[in-house]
């Protein structure tokens, strides 16, 4: 049977599985996290973080959008 879930939820702060968030349980979940990191690095380089006039605002907006997109994907692909 093919695994349709990409992530599993962490149990929380009161268990051995400390923290909040998602843990990848398939190659698709690992790829999603890798693409999240890569998109932020490439976006930072593309928009010229150290040189652009509004670079901090652009970086924070891109980071916020990518976090929201990642959270939506992880929510729908998380094992309950």
C-alpha positions in Angstrom: 0.0 0.0 0.0 1.3 3.4 -1.0 1.7 6.0 1.8 -0.5 9.0 1.1 1.0 11.0 4.0 4.1 13.1 3.7 4.4 14.2 7.4 3.5 13.3 10.9 2.7 15.7 13.7 4.9 16.0 16.7 3.3 15.0 19.9 4.1 18.2 21.7 6.3 19.5 24.5 5.2 17.1 27.2 6.4 14.0 25.4 9.7 12.5 24.2 8.9 13.9 20.8 9.6 17.5 21.8 8.5 20.5 19.8 5.8 21.6 17.4 5.6 21.1 13.7 5.9 18.3 11.2 8.4 15.4 10.6 8.7 14.1 7.1 7.8 10.4 6.8 8.2 10.0 3.0 10.5 11.3 0.3 7.8 13.8 -0.7 7.9 15.4 2.7 11.7 15.6 2.6 11.6 17.1 -0.8 9.0 19.7 0.3 11.3 20.8 3.2 14.3 20.9 0.8 12.3 23.1 -1.7 11.1 25.4 1.1 14.8 26.0 2.1 15.9 26.3 -1.5 13.2 28.7 -2.4 14.1 31.0 0.5 17.8 30.9 -0.3 17.3 31.5 -4.1 14.7 34.2 -3.5 17.2 35.9 -1.1 19.9 35.8 -3.7 17.6 36.8 -6.6 16.3 39.9 -4.8 19.8 40.9 -3.7 19.2 40.9 0.0 22.3 42.9 1.0 22.0 45.4 -1.9 18.3 46.1 -2.5 16.6 49.2 -1.0 13.7 47.3 0.6 15.5 44.0 0.9 14.5 43.3 4.5 10.8 43.9 3.7 11.0 41.7 0.6 12.8 38.9 2.4 10.3 38.9 5.3 7.3 38.9 2.9 8.8 36.0 0.9 9.6 34.1 4.1 6.1 34.7 5.4 4.5 33.5 2.2 6.7 30.4 2.0 5.9 29.5 5.6 2.2 29.9 5.0 2.4 27.8 1.8 4.5 25.1 3.6 2.0 25.0 6.5 -0.9 24.5 4.1 0.8 21.7 2.3 1.9 20.0 5.5 -1.6 20.3 7.0 -3.2 18.5 4.1 -0.5 15.9 3.9 -0.1 15.1 7.7 -1.1 11.8 9.2 -3.7 12.6 11.9 
